[in-house]
Amino acid sequence: MTPSTFDPATISVPPARLPELLARMPKAELHIHIEGSLEPELMFKMARRNGVSLPYASVDELRRAYDFSNLQSFLDIYYAGASVLLHEQDFYDVAWAYLQRAQADNVLRAELFFDPQTHTARGVAMETVIGGLHRACEDARTQLGVDAALILCFLRHLSEDDAFETLEAALPYRDQFIGVGLDSSEVGHPPEKFARVFARCRELGLHLVAHAGEEGPPAYVWSALDVLKVERIDHGVQSAKDPALMKRLAQDGIALTVCPLSNLKLCVFPKLAEHNIRTLLDAGLKVTINSDDPAYFGGYVNTNFLQTFEATGLTATHAWQLARNSFEASFMDAAGKARCLERLDACFAEFAGGH
């Protein structure tokens, strides 16, 4: 990647203006589960539209249930919420709602995770899932100016054979997604469980990412790198417990798609002020900030930036680095990255000029 001609150290932003800068700066979002952006209001609307009964009487009652003690307690509600997604228009609508929010947050590039097994297990066809999501991504490009792409995720609590079946079912739509990932319950399901299917995806030329080191140990991050050969680590905050791993991640330029409000909501850190994002940045890691499952965790990407900076005291220089990391770590082509980085530098130059 061409070095920036802009020196972020030259910018002096008064604390009162930092929130405005965080909101306005261009950014990419690389860790967003589209099913996790399904807001309660839209969930109830779809439930009525599709004749689906939800185990909650109202939007408020559902929101009150968002008191999670760990990853699994969240996943239980997450899968229940996904039950309202039945038709192509449903998948379009949930993606379109997210992409409109992304545009409002000045997201220029969004790489959306989706979990087909959550839907095919309920009898929803792969074509229905991918068709609706892909159509929303295409419309976002032309109508919103958001460059959006899809990453198919395998559910790690299911078998590798199930993952292979999912891959085969998705291959007729290979031109509509750019990569594969690994998500769901982490502990007890190490990355190497999916070594063969990731090897197959690599042969197919798909980009590879995986959740590792959220609740799981640093060993899971090592496995994701060395066995699955992923290009990015989703979460990865437990890497700080292993100095050798930290050095490896920094040397190889492996991006971590960190999700601060998710980490807080799922009790990975007891307080946002205790999040280790500054430690990761200071160690030279290519950290990015993302929203994960924003409908459940209390905020989209700009809210993650605003609350994290307020809690941890990160600076405008950190903001520039985080945004630059997000574009560099994206799977855009070189020309697309260059355009986004130019817009990022122009935004900071404008703030440096006092505008």
Buried (B, 14 or more C-beta within 10 A) or exposed (E): EEEBEBEBEEBEBEEEEBBEBBBBBBBBBBBBBBBBBBBBEBBBBBBEBBEBEBEBEEBEEBBEBBEBEEBBBBBEBBBBBBBBBBBBBBBBBBBBBBBBBBBEBBBBBBBBBBBBBBBBBEEBEBBBBBBBBBBBBEBBBEEBEBBBBBBBBBBBBBEBEBBBBBBEBBEEBBEBBBBBBBBBBBBEBBBBBBBEBBBBBBEEEBBBBBBBBBBBBBBBBBBBBEBBEBBBBBBBBBBBEBEEBBEBBBEEBBBBBBBBBBBBBBEBBEEBEEBBBBBBBEBEBBBBBBBBBBBBBBBBBBBBBBBBBBBBEBBBBBBBBBBBBBBBBBBBEEEBBBBBBBBBBEBBBEBBEEE
